[in-house]
Amino acid sequence: FLYVGMAWSHRDETNPRATGVFGRLKSHASGRRSGDQFAVYVCDRFVLPTLTSADMSALARGARILDARTRQYVWDHLSYRVVVTRDGPSARALETLVRKEGLPRGGRPMINP
């Protein structure tokens, strides 16, 4: 079990950028680290340790390889599960509970406990 989070289902004045669960999952699957904390976590934990000295030299020269590598890692190794709640506060409470206590078969999330 890797990560737990929530997505607002509708846009309003308090959530002007809300895209719902499918928008959130699309953002995570893109691997773009800018603005997506999930992608940052995945890159830091799983992608960076695999970089070679040649990769590090490419990064130092300004090559933009981390988003693509993160996207590929997500596509190759991860899957998603969704739980729908009745409202935002219920979703937040469930997220908090799972982060603190974990799931019976999966434990606490690895990258955002």
trRosetta pair geometry for C-beta under 8 A, 3 or more apart (Angstrom, degrees):
i j d omega theta_ij theta_ji phi_ij phi_ji
1 4 7.9 10 169 -47 108 95
1 102 7.3 129 76 -152 153 90
1 103 6.0 156 -88 33 162 120
1 106 3.2 86 -45 169 131 117
1 107 5.8 -177 39 61 124 72
1 108 7.3 -180 91 104 124 18
1 109 5.5 -96 133 -101 96 53
1 110 6.6 155 93 -18 58 86
2 78 6.8 -54 20 -124 162 112
2 109 6.0 11 120 -157 24 86
2 110 5.1 -40 -128 36 48 108
2 111 5.8 10 179 10 75 106
3 38 5.9 81 -176 -128 166 100
3 41 6.8 127 -92 91 127 152
3 109 5.1 87 -106 -163 21 132
3 110 7.4 -56 -52 51 59 75
3 111 5.4 -25 -79 58 92 105
3 112 5.5 55 -133 22 77 111
4 95 5.5 167 139 -142 108 74
4 98 4.7 172 -122 102 170 129
4 99 5.7 -140 63 -64 128 80
4 109 4.8 -137 -4 -49 90 142
4 112 6.7 -136 44 81 67 109
5 24 7.2 -158 109 173 123 138
5 38 6.8 -82 -20 -69 153 118
5 95 6.5 35 -139 -131 19 129
5 112 7.4 41 -64 72 91 156
6 88 7.5 112 151 -146 140 68
6 91 4.3 116 -138 149 135 118
6 92 6.2 -86 7 -77 165 55
6 94 7.8 117 -82 69 118 97
6 95 5.0 -87 -35 -53 110 141
7 18 7.3 126 174 -154 74 85
7 19 7.2 -60 -170 71 118 68
7 20 5.8 67 136 169 121 24
7 21 4.5 154 61 -88 139 51
7 23 7.0 158 -165 65 136 85
7 24 3.7 -122 -94 -18 133 147
7 25 7.9 -68 -44 -26 156 72
8 11 7.7 105 115 -81 123 40
8 15 4.4 -79 107 -167 173 160
8 18 3.7 -71 85 -125 115 130
8 20 7.1 -76 98 -82 49 40
8 88 6.1 3 -113 -99 85 116
9 18 7.0 3 60 164 14 130
9 20 5.0 45 -135 -112 50 86
9 21 7.2 -8 -95 -18 77 83
10 15 7.2 100 92 80 53 128
10 18 6.1 40 96 102 20 143
10 20 7.4 41 -57 -71 39 92
11 15 5.9 -136 -132 103 44 84
11 16 5.9 47 -162 -145 101 32
11 17 7.4 126 -116 9 104 6
11 18 4.7 -172 -83 52 60 98
12 15 5.6 47 44 44 73 83
12 16 7.5 -92 83 -75 26 52
12 18 7.6 12 14 18 64 135
13 16 6.9 7 -140 -63 26 92
15 18 3.9 37 146 -37 115 120
18 23 7.7 119 160 66 46 144
19 22 7.3 -103 137 78 93 65
19 23 2.3 -99 129 109 120 167
19 24 6.3 163 74 -40 99 62
19 26 7.6 -82 129 44 141 115
19 27 7.4 122 57 -29 145 119
20 23 5.2 96 55 13 68 103
20 24 7.0 -128 105 -5 35 93
21 24 5.6 -56 -147 38 33 112
21 25 6.2 30 157 -17 68 106
21 82 5.5 71 180 -133 150 131
21 84 7.8 -88 -31 -91 151 83
22 25 5.7 -50 -141 39 33 109
22 26 6.2 39 155 -22 64 104
23 26 5.6 -52 -146 35 31 114
23 27 6.5 34 153 -21 63 103
24 27 5.7 -53 -152 33 32 113
24 28 6.5 30 151 -16 65 104
25 28 5.6 -52 -147 37 35 112
25 29 6.1 31 156 -17 68 109
25 80 5.6 5 -127 -98 122 176
25 82 7.9 -61 -57 -73 134 116
26 29 5.8 -58 -143 41 29 109
26 30 6.5 43 153 -37 62 100
27 30 5.8 -46 -155 14 31 117
27 32 7.3 -77 -166 52 69 105
27 35 7.8 -86 -166 111 124 99
27 36 5.2 -174 155 -103 102 126
27 38 7.8 107 111 44 93 123
27 39 8.0 -107 147 -28 76 118
28 36 6.3 174 -93 -172 48 129
28 38 4.6 -25 -120 93 100 148
28 39 6.5 -174 -143 -53 51 84
28 74 6.7 176 144 -147 79 148
28 80 7.8 117 81 -83 143 131
29 71 7.1 59 159 -142 52 79
29 74 5.5 -175 -131 129 51 136
29 75 6.8 79 -161 -73 92 78
30 36 7.2 158 62 -25 105 166
30 39 7.3 -47 77 -79 76 142
30 67 7.8 -23 139 -175 80 105
30 71 6.1 -51 159 -104 31 110
31 39 5.5 130 -158 -136 31 121
31 42 7.7 -95 -125 84 72 135
31 43 7.8 105 -165 -66 81 104
31 67 5.0 120 122 -177 98 63
31 68 6.7 101 112 -103 148 12
31 69 7.5 168 -172 72 139 38
31 70 3.7 149 -158 95 98 89
31 71 2.7 -104 -5 -59 145 70
31 72 7.2 30 -83 1 157 50
31 73 7.4 119 -112 41 117 84
31 74 5.7 -155 -75 11 89 127
32 35 7.1 2 121 53 108 91
32 36 5.7 98 86 13 75 130
32 39 5.9 107 75 68 35 179
32 67 5.2 17 -105 -141 50 122
32 70 7.9 -174 -36 80 14 130
32 71 7.7 33 -35 -65 55 106
33 36 6.4 -119 -140 59 22 89
33 39 4.7 -141 -93 115 53 113
33 40 5.0 97 -152 -78 94 70
33 43 5.7 -21 -89 -6 124 153
33 66 6.4 -10 -15 119 138 117
33 67 6.0 -123 -2 -90 88 82
33 70 6.4 115 -56 9 95 168
36 39 4.1 52 100 12 114 113
36 40 6.8 166 95 -14 62 83
37 40 5.3 -52 -150 35 40 116
37 41 6.3 44 152 -21 69 102
37 112 7.9 75 131 -86 118 136
38 41 5.7 -54 -152 34 31 112
38 42 6.4 27 153 -16 66 106
38 111 8.0 98 -140 102 59 137
39 42 5.7 -52 -143 39 33 110
39 43 6.1 35 156 -20 66 107
39 67 7.5 17 174 -127 137 72
39 70 5.3 77 -165 152 91 145
39 74 7.6 -49 -109 -51 79 138
40 43 5.8 -56 -146 38 28 111
40 44 6.1 24 158 -16 64 110
41 44 6.0 -60 -145 39 25 108
41 45 6.0 5 166 -4 64 118
41 111 4.1 104 172 165 130 135
41 112 6.5 -61 -104 -48 159 97
42 45 6.3 -67 -138 46 23 99
42 46 5.5 -36 -174 34 64 116
42 47 6.7 57 133 -14 74 106
42 70 5.6 111 99 -154 111 98
42 73 6.1 167 162 98 116 129
42 74 6.1 23 176 -71 167 93
42 78 7.7 -61 -118 -40 135 148
42 111 7.2 -33 -67 -99 53 173
43 46 7.3 -73 -111 55 10 74
43 47 4.5 -41 -142 41 54 128
43 48 6.2 71 155 -33 68 92
43 66 5.7 51 -146 179 133 108
43 69 7.4 94 -123 90 89 99
43 70 4.4 -40 -78 -91 94 123
43 73 7.9 155 -89 39 52 146
44 47 7.6 24 -8 46 15 86
44 48 5.7 -2 -139 3 32 133
45 48 7.7 85 19 32 12 100
45 49 7.8 -25 162 -5 30 115
45 110 7.6 121 -173 130 161 111
45 111 5.7 -106 -23 -103 157 116
46 49 7.0 -68 -157 33 19 105
46 50 7.4 6 156 -11 55 115
46 73 5.5 143 113 -175 125 148
46 77 7.5 -150 179 73 154 157
47 50 6.1 -73 -163 35 36 107
47 51 7.3 50 148 -45 69 94
47 66 6.6 114 126 -150 144 78
47 69 4.9 119 -152 125 127 114
47 70 5.3 -70 -42 -82 157 69
47 73 5.5 -118 -74 -28 97 152
48 51 5.8 -36 -158 -4 42 117
48 66 8.0 11 -75 -127 77 113
50 69 7.9 -169 75 -178 119 131
51 55 4.0 -129 -161 91 89 138
51 56 5.7 106 142 -54 122 80
51 59 7.6 -1 -160 -19 147 134
52 55 4.7 107 49 3 69 99
52 56 7.1 -129 99 -2 42 86
53 56 5.5 -50 -148 37 37 114
53 57 6.4 41 151 -21 65 102
54 57 5.6 -51 -149 35 33 112
54 58 6.5 36 150 -21 64 103
55 58 5.6 -53 -151 35 33 113
55 59 6.5 35 151 -19 65 103
55 65 6.5 -120 -152 85 93 152
56 59 5.6 -49 -149 34 34 113
56 60 6.4 37 151 -20 64 104
57 60 5.5 -53 -149 36 34 114
57 61 6.5 29 152 -15 65 105
58 61 5.8 -58 -150 39 32 108
58 63 3.8 -29 164 30 93 146
58 65 6.1 41 115 -11 130 137
59 62 7.8 88 -178 -40 31 8
59 63 5.9 -77 -78 59 34 88
59 65 6.7 -95 -75 35 82 105
59 66 7.3 55 -107 -41 116 104
64 67 6.5 -2 162 19 95 107
64 68 7.7 100 124 -6 75 103
65 68 5.8 -66 -161 46 50 109
65 69 5.7 47 148 -22 82 112
66 69 5.6 -58 -141 41 33 109
66 70 6.0 33 159 -21 68 107
67 70 5.7 -55 -145 37 29 111
67 71 6.2 32 155 -20 64 106
68 71 5.7 -51 -146 36 30 113
68 72 6.4 29 155 -18 63 106
69 72 5.8 -54 -147 38 31 111
69 73 6.4 35 152 -22 64 105
70 73 5.6 -53 -149 34 32 113
70 74 6.5 33 153 -19 65 104
71 74 5.8 -56 -151 35 30 110
71 75 6.3 24 155 -14 66 109
72 75 5.8 -56 -144 41 31 109
72 76 5.9 20 161 -12 67 115
73 76 6.0 -65 -140 44 25 104
73 77 5.7 -27 179 23 64 120
73 78 7.6 51 134 -10 70 107
74 77 7.1 -82 -126 52 14 81
74 78 5.0 -44 -154 36 57 126
75 78 7.7 -6 -36 44 10 84
83 94 6.9 -123 99 149 136 155
85 90 4.0 -167 168 106 130 113
85 91 4.4 -172 41 -67 138 73
85 94 6.1 -164 -71 -1 141 141
86 90 5.3 62 48 19 81 157
87 90 5.2 95 57 11 70 104
87 91 7.2 -131 103 -6 37 91
88 91 5.5 -56 -147 36 33 112
88 92 6.2 32 157 -19 68 105
89 92 5.6 -52 -144 37 33 112
89 93 6.3 35 156 -20 65 105
90 93 5.7 -53 -147 36 31 112
90 94 6.4 31 154 -17 64 106
91 94 5.8 -57 -149 38 30 110
91 95 6.3 34 153 -21 65 106
92 95 5.6 -51 -146 36 31 114
92 96 6.3 32 154 -19 64 106
93 96 5.8 -54 -148 37 30 112
93 97 6.3 32 153 -20 64 107
94 97 5.6 -53 -146 36 32 113
94 98 6.3 26 158 -14 66 107
95 98 6.1 -60 -147 39 27 106
95 99 6.2 26 156 -19 64 109
96 99 5.8 -56 -145 37 28 111
96 100 6.3 16 160 -10 64 112
97 100 6.1 -67 -147 43 25 102
97 101 5.8 -29 176 28 67 113
98 101 6.9 -72 -118 59 21 76
98 102 6.5 51 -167 -122 58 15
98 103 6.2 9 -140 -53 98 84
98 108 7.6 144 159 -131 60 59
98 109 7.0 61 137 -27 99 104
99 108 6.8 56 -167 -155 34 96
99 109 6.2 -38 -112 23 65 114
99 112 6.6 -57 -122 124 112 81
99 113 5.8 140 -169 -169 73 37
100 108 7.6 -92 129 -116 8 116
100 113 7.9 109 -89 174 26 76
101 108 7.3 -180 103 -86 15 93
102 106 6.6 -157 -178 91 93 72
102 107 4.4 -49 -158 179 143 35
102 108 3.8 -82 -76 -60 103 57
102 109 7.5 -170 -111 -15 74 52
102 113 7.9 -15 -72 -131 90 100
103 106 4.0 25 66 46 119 99
103 107 6.6 -21 51 25 69 18
108 113 4.3 48 151 -124 124 110
109 112 5.3 -13 107 60 133 68
109 113 5.4 -174 66 -77 73 60
110 113 7.3 -4 -127 -45 7 98
